[in-house]
Amino acid sequence: MHVSPLVVVAAFTLACGDAVATQRVAPPATPAEVAIKEGDKKTSTDPAVNPNAAAMAEFKARVDKYADLHKQLAKGAATQKDNSDPAQINAAKTALVAKVQAARANAKQGDIFTPEVRLVFRRLLAPELKGEDGRDAKAVLKDDAPEPGSVPFKVNARYPEGQPIPSVPANLLLTLPSLPAPLEYRIVGQHLLLIDTATDLIVDYILNAAIT
């Protein structure tokens, strides 16, 4: 069968075009392919990509372990339900606080924020406190700040009732690893707290994590 040279050229051109298009359209990078770099807002959990991945993987394992412990303890009299009776709500919270404090009686600073994790967190936060975004973030932290000296930097201590609980500025929150419920980050002054929002207990903290 005779094939026209024009047909052969057209087929070759189409094939080349498809090959080029295939090379140009790369699949989106997965989280494991994004390295933590100086000033980078993203993190990787792949040790082959990111030398800090081991610390971040350990951090995730520790916060997940705390969340599992909290879930196990929040039963019986400590079960927190949607309830319109303030007395019952307070009684359940008090019971849960006591159970968590007893279960973590020997907890200390660094149990979750290990030295390696602290280094990574400080490096992630530092670029976010510079420039225009940094000025806005520092203004938010200042506006929401509790009274100086009112917050105890002590693991298993209660965040003081009646004191404002500072929100974490969005640009700082986005740069940090996500947390399982009921854990949340809070920044008081220059210090980063890990708070159990169901009990208001300080789970761990990093001093001078956000130098402003």
C-alpha positions in Angstrom: 0.0 0.0 0.0 1.4 3.4 -1.0 1.4 6.0 1.8 1.6 9.6 0.8 4.8 11.5 2.1 2.4 14.2 3.3 0.6 11.7 5.5 3.9 10.4 6.9 5.1 14.0 7.7 1.8 14.9 9.4 1.9 11.7 11.5 5.5 12.4 12.6 4.6 16.0 13.4 1.6 15.0 15.5 3.6 12.3 17.4 6.3 14.9 18.2 3.8 17.4 19.3 2.3 14.8 21.7 5.7 13.9 23.1 6.5 17.6 23.7 3.2 18.2 25.4 3.7 15.1 27.6 7.1 16.5 28.6 5.8 20.0 29.3 2.7 18.9 31.4 4.3 17.4 34.6 2.1 16.1 37.4 1.8 18.3 40.4 4.4 17.7 43.1 3.3 15.6 46.1 3.9 16.9 49.6 6.7 14.4 49.9 8.5 16.1 47.0 8.6 19.5 48.5 11.6 20.2 50.6 11.9 22.5 53.6 14.2 25.3 52.4 15.3 28.5 54.1 12.1 30.6 54.1 10.0 28.0 52.4 6.5 27.7 53.7 6.0 24.1 52.8 7.3 20.9 54.4 8.3 17.5 53.2 8.0 14.3 55.2 10.3 12.3 52.9 13.8 11.9 54.4 15.3 11.4 51.0 14.1 14.9 50.1 14.2 16.8 53.3 16.9 16.3 56.0 14.5 17.7 58.6 11.8 15.1 57.7 12.9 12.8 60.6 12.2 15.5 63.1 8.8 16.4 61.5 7.8 12.7 61.3 8.7 12.3 65.0 6.7 15.4 65.9 3.6 14.0 64.0 3.9 10.7 65.8 4.0 12.4 69.2 1.1 14.7 68.6 -0.9 11.8 67.2 0.0 9.8 70.3 -1.3 12.6 72.5 -4.5 12.9 70.5 -5.1 9.1 71.0 -4.5 9.4 74.7 -6.9 12.3 75.0 -9.6 10.2 73.1 -9.1 7.3 75.5 -9.4 9.5 78.6 -12.4 11.4 77.4 -14.8 8.7 78.5 -17.2 8.1 81.4 -17.5 11.2 83.6 -15.0 13.0 81.4 -17.1 12.6 78.3 -17.6 16.0 76.8 -21.0 16.3 75.1 -23.0 19.1 73.6 -25.0 20.1 76.6 -26.8 23.2 77.7 -26.2 22.6 81.3 -23.1 24.6 82.3 -22.7 22.5 85.5 -22.4 19.3 83.6 -20.1 20.8 81.0 -17.8 22.1 83.7 -17.9 18.8 85.6 -16.9 16.8 82.5 -14.1 19.2 81.8 -12.8 19.1 85.3 -12.8 15.3 85.2 -11.0 15.2 81.9 -8.4 17.7 83.1 -7.7 15.6 86.1 -7.3 12.4 84.0 -5.0 14.0 81.5 -2.8 15.6 84.2 -2.6 12.2 86.0 -1.8 10.3 82.8 1.0 12.9 82.0 2.2 13.4 85.6 5.8 13.0 84.4 5.5 15.1 81.2 8.1 17.8 80.7 9.1 20.4 78.2 10.5 18.8 75.1 8.5 15.6 75.2 6.7 16.7 72.0 8.8 19.7 70.9 12.1 17.9 70.8 15.3 19.9 70.3 15.3 18.9 66.7 11.7 20.0 66.2 12.4 23.3 68.0 15.1 24.1 65.5 12.9 23.4 62.5 10.0 25.4 64.0 12.1 28.5 64.7 13.5 28.3 61.2 10.0 28.1 59.7 8.6 31.0 61.7 11.5 33.4 61.3 10.9 34.4 57.7 7.2 34.9 58.4 7.9 37.6 60.9 9.8 39.8 58.4 8.5 42.3 55.9 4.9 43.5 55.6 3.4 40.1 56.5 5.6 40.0 59.5 4.5 43.5 60.7 0.9 42.5 60.4 1.5 39.2 62.3 3.3 41.0 65.1 0.5 43.5 65.3 -2.1 40.6 65.7 0.1 39.0 68.4 0.4 42.3 70.3 -3.4 43.0 70.2 -4.3 39.5 71.5 -1.5 39.2 74.1 -2.5 38.2 77.6 -1.2 40.2 80.6 2.6 39.8 80.9 3.5 37.1 83.3 0.0 35.7 83.5 0.6 32.5 81.5 2.6 29.8 83.2 5.2 28.2 80.9 4.8 24.8 82.4 3.7 21.5 80.9 0.4 20.2 82.3 -0.5 23.6 83.7 -3.8 25.2 82.8 -4.0 28.2 80.6 -5.3 30.9 82.9 -9.0 31.4 82.8 -10.1 34.9 81.8 -6.9 35.7 79.9 -7.2 36.3 76.2 -6.1 33.3 74.1 -4.1 34.8 71.2 -4.9 33.6 67.7 -2.0 32.6 65.5 -1.7 34.9 62.4 -2.6 33.1 59.2 0.9 33.3 57.6 2.4 31.7 60.7 -0.2 29.0 61.0 0.1 28.0 57.3 3.9 27.4 57.7 3.5 25.0 60.7 2.6 21.3 60.5 -1.2 20.6 61.0 -2.4 19.3 64.3 -5.0 16.7 65.3 -7.9 17.7 67.5 -8.0 18.9 70.2 -4.5 20.4 69.8 -3.8 24.0 68.6 -0.9 26.4 68.5 -0.9 29.6 70.5 1.8 32.3 70.5 2.3 34.3 73.7 4.9 37.0 73.3 7.8 35.2 71.6 6.8 31.7 72.8 4.9 29.0 71.0 2.4 27.0 73.1 0.8 23.6 72.2 -2.6 23.8 73.8 -5.2 21.1 74.4 -8.3 23.2 73.7 -10.7 20.7 75.4 -8.9 21.0 78.7 -6.9 24.3 78.3 -3.8 22.4 79.3 -0.4 23.4 78.1 0.9 20.2 76.4 4.3 21.6 75.5 6.0 24.8 74.5 9.0 26.4 72.7 10.6 29.4 74.3 11.6 32.2 71.8 10.1 30.4 68.9 8.8 33.6 67.3 11.4 36.3 67.9 9.7 39.6 67.1 
